[in-house]
Amino acid sequence: MNQGEITIKGVPVKANRLESGDVNLLFKVDTYDEKESICRVIVDKQYWKNASIGMTDVNYFVIRGKLKACVNSKGIPFISVEAASVKIFNLPKNENGEIDLNYEIPTGTDEIIDISRIVNDNENLSIKRAKDKAIHYIKNNSKFNKPIVLKKESMIMVSGHDQYAAAQELGISSVPVIYVD
């Protein structure tokens, strides 16, 4: 058995609960030879409970865990991951109701939220140059380079004023955030 660490991002094609209470998720993954394979992710029932509290309309997962190369009873190899970290998101959808699976979530993001939920208690902060730089980055890369940092209880912005201002100017309504105490 070969072990390493892997991050699986995307939407599972199938999910079911095992007898142990753990959750079994199946993801389609691309392989190095441009074929599709199935990756089985086992999520401990406690990780699942903690990750899914208060979540509705979940449509995207970021799971980090231990990689295991396995072989089923028919001798067919498959990838299995024992989840060590689970983050669940409700990504914005386009006008057709589809999520953009090319949407790249900045590392460390805890949640994707509506920008109107953010409290900016320092609107006079001089961020013109940083905002212009963030706008340029978002336009050229079609993604945020970092999440906006918020206080969890009050939703007050701690940092990321440039990302916030850029999102407002570009008319982006859903933004990646990370929470601090």
MOMO-V384366 format. One record per pair of residues at least 12 apart in sequence whose ideal C-beta (glycine too) atoms are under 6 Angstrom apart, sorted by sequence separation. I is the first residue (numbers start at 1). J is the second residue. D is the distance in whole Angstrom. If there is no record, write none. Layout:
i;j;d
I;J;D
I;J;D
This chain:
i;j;d
14;26;4
26;38;6
27;39;5
68;80;4
91;103;6
148;160;3
12;25;4
13;26;5
12;26;6
26;40;6
67;81;6
12;27;5
13;28;6
148;163;5
25;41;4
65;81;4
66;82;5
148;164;6
10;27;6
65;82;5
24;42;6
65;83;4
8;27;6
65;84;5
144;163;6
22;42;6
23;43;4
63;83;5
64;84;6
64;85;4
91;112;6
22;44;6
41;63;6
22;45;5
63;86;5
89;112;5
21;45;4
23;48;5
62;87;5
61;88;6
148;175;6
150;177;5
152;179;4
134;162;4
138;166;6
60;89;4
134;163;5
147;176;4
148;177;5
149;178;5
150;179;6
58;88;5
147;177;5
8;39;6
59;90;6
60;91;5
131;162;5
135;166;4
147;178;4
149;180;6
58;90;6
59;91;6
130;162;4
134;166;4
144;176;5
8;41;6
55;88;5
57;90;5
127;161;5
131;165;4
51;86;4
121;156;5
127;162;5
131;166;5
47;83;6
52;88;6
119;155;5
125;161;5
51;88;5
118;155;6
119;156;5
120;157;5
106;144;5
109;147;4
117;155;6
127;165;6
47;86;5
104;143;4
108;147;6
118;157;6
38;78;6
39;79;4
40;80;5
41;81;5
42;82;6
43;83;4
59;99;5
106;146;5
106;147;5
41;83;6
43;86;6
115;167;6
9;62;5
8;63;5
7;64;5
115;173;6
114;173;6
114;174;6
115;175;5
6;67;4
112;174;5
3;66;6
4;67;5
112;176;6
113;177;6
3;68;6
111;177;6
1;68;6
2;69;4
109;176;4
110;178;5
109;178;6
110;179;5
106;176;5
108;178;5
105;176;6
6;81;6
92;174;4
